Amino acid sequence: MTDPTRYATPPVELPLRLDAEPLPVPGCDVCSALDQERSEARGKGDMSKVSDINVEIRSHPHEGRHS
């Protein structure tokens, strides 16, 4: 059995992706509420929740929106 701490090649380090956050669709009450919730989560330092809300905003359907 081989030593698990030795590698033939070094491990790959992937960069942290910091894509732009999705913008709420103007006039959409759901997007507006999610945007407010995201701001509150960021203020509390809950970046996991911020990320979850970003997914919700991106996934929220709107007519004519293709993303």
N, C-alpha and C positions, 0 to 999 in steps of 0.2 A: 504494500500500500504506500502511496506517495504522501509526502508531508503536505498538508493542506495549506500551509503558509507560504509555499513556494509556487511561483507561477512561471510558465515558459515565457509569457509576455506580461507586461505591466497591465493593471486593470484600466479600463477605459473610464474617463471622467466626463460625464455629460454636463453641458452648461445648463444653468437654471434659466428657463424660458420666462421672460417677463414681457409677454405680449400685452398690447394695449388693452385696457379693460373695455368691455362692451358698453356702449352708451345706451341709456334708456330711450325708447322710441317716444318722441314728443306726443303728448296727449293720451298715452297709455297709462291707466291707473295702476295696473299690475307692475309695469316697469318702474313707475315712480315709487311705488311702495318698496320694491326690491332695491332700488337705488338708495333709498333712505335707510333700509335695513343694512345695506352694505357699508354705508358711512358710519353707522353706529358700531358695527362689528369692527371696522378698522380703528375706530376711536378706542375700543376696548383691547385692541391688539390681537383680535381673533382672526388671523389671516386664513385659517382653514375655512371659516364661515365666509369670509370675503371671496375665497376661491369658489366655494359652493354656489354662492349667489351669482358670481360671474357666469357659471355654467347655466344657471336658471335663466338669466337674462339672455344669453346667447341662444338658448333653446326655446324661449317663449315665442310662439308663432305670431306673425303679423302678415296680413295680406300684402303680397308683392315683395316680401322680404325673402331673399335667397342667401342664406349663410350656412 
